[in-house]
């Protein structure tokens, strides 16, 4: 795998420029490997973020350089790859925790028998946010880590749990069935994760 190193320097004040550049680099998936040096896989999909980070650096009166890097030995390769992989694993772990919160929220709605279209719409928006987040993480995970598969499974469970909740909302709103206070089996197993 080819990498790029991003070398940047920014004045310490005002800090907003430095923070803006860091946010842009992290959003792209770049990882710090030493003070003022970040690493990112080489590839056209990362170029727009590099362009934005460079512009933000120049706006803050800083310097920004992107250097193609080819590690010379296994230790050098591991240094960059391991830092990048650790950042992705942290992101996948956070994503899966949020999936668990989503599943628990649906279980609470079942427990409260809160089957309204307003609540369903709110939960659909939460699931849409999870889907967007998953797509963003997947774009950054060029290493195809196993955590991505587990995260995808969690997302599918969230979709299944919401489908069960939606079905209950529609039945209650149509008056075709009384509200139940326990979630379907998929919601129970999802919330137990």
N, C-alpha and C positions, 0 to 999 in steps of 0.2 A: 504494500500500500504506500502511495506517495503522500507526503505531508507538506504543508506550508507552515512556516514559522512567521508569526506576526510580531514585529518589534515596534513598540510604541513608547513614546515619552510625551507626557503632558504636564503642564505646570500644575502644582498642587492646588492652586486657587485660580479661579473658582472651581470647586470640586464637581460641579454639575457636568462639566465636559468629560471628566474622567469617568464618572458614573455612567454617563450616556454611552460612552465607548464600551465600557465593560458590559453593560446590559446588551448591547448589540452583539458583541462577541459571544457572550453566553447564550443568547437567543439562537445564534447560528450553531452552537455546539462546541465552540472553541474552549480549550482548557488552558489555564495558566501552567507553564512548565518552569518558569523562574520569574523573578520580578521584571516586569516590562516585556515578557516574552510569552506568547500564546501559541498553541498548536491547533491545527485544523486539518482534516483530510483535504487533499488537493482534489478539486473537481469543480466543474462549472456550476453545480447546484449551490455551492457556497459563495460564489463570486459576488452576487448582489449584496450579501451581508458584509463581505470584505469592503466593497465599494462604499457602503453606508458608514461602516466603522472608520474608514479612511477619511471620509468627508467630515464626520463628527470630530475626528482628531484634528484635522486642519482648522475647523471652525473654532477649536479650543486652543489654537496656536501651538499645536504639538506636531510631532513627527511620527510618521507611520510608514513602515516598510514591510512588504510581503516577500518572503524568500522561499523558494522551492527547497525542500529538504529531503535528503535521502540518508537515513541513518546508516552508519558504516558497520555496525555490529549488532548482535542480538540484544545486548544491554541497552543500547541507544534506542533500538526499535521498541523494546519493552517499556522504557521510560515514557515514551510518547503514547504508545498504544494503551498501556495500563492506566495512564491518567485519563485518556479519552474514554476508555471502557468504564472506569469507576464513575465518571460523571454521568454516563448513560445509565448505569445500573441504579444510581441514586435517583435519576429522573423516573425510571420505570417503577422503582419502589414507591416513590411518592404518588405516581399515577395509580398504582394498584391500591394504595391506601385510600385514595379518593373514590375509587370504584367501590371499595368496601363501605365508605360513608354513604354513597349513593344507595347501595343495597339496604343499608340499615335505615336510611330515611324512608324508603318504600315500605319496609317492614313496620316502621312506626305509623305510617299512614294507614296500613291495614289494621294495626292495633287500635288506632283511634277511630277506625271506620270512616275516615275522611276521604270520601269518594266524590270529588267535585271536578268539574272541567277546569276550573281555575288551578287547582292543585296539580292536575294532570299536565296542564300546559307548563307549569313551573318545573315539574319533573322532566318533561320533554326538553326544556331549555338546558337543564342540568346535564342531560344525556348528550345533547348536541355539543355542549362545552367539552365533555369527555371525549367525544369523537374528534373534535378539532385538535385537542391536545394530543390525542393518540397519533393523528396524522403528522403533527409537528415533530413529535418524538421519533416517529418512524423515519422521517426524512433525515434526521440527524444520525440515526443509528446505522451507519454504513458498515459496522462490524457484524450486524445481524445477530445480536446477542440473544441467548435463550430467554432472557427476561422479557423480550419483546413478544415471544409466543405466549408466555404466561399472562402478560398484560392484555394481549388480544383476547385470550380466553375470558379474562375478567370483564372486558368490555362486552363480549357476547352475553355473558351472564347478566350484566346490567340491562342489556337490550331485552333479554328474556323476562327479567323481573318487571321492567316497565310495561312490556306487552301484557303480562298478567294483571298488572295494576290497571292498565287502560281498559282491558276487558271487563274488570269489575266495575270501573267507573261507568262504562256504557250500560252495563246491565242495571246498575242502581239508578242511573238517570232515566232509563227507559221504564223503570219500575218493574222489570221482568224478574228480578230476584232481590231478596233482602241482602243487605250489606253483610259481608262476612268479616270477622275480626281477626282472621289469621291469613297470612299470605299463602299463595300457592307454594308448593314444595321448592320450586326454583328460587323463590325469594328467600325462603328460610335458609337454604344451603348457601346462597350468595351472602347473606348477612352474617353467616357463621364464620366466614373466612377470617 
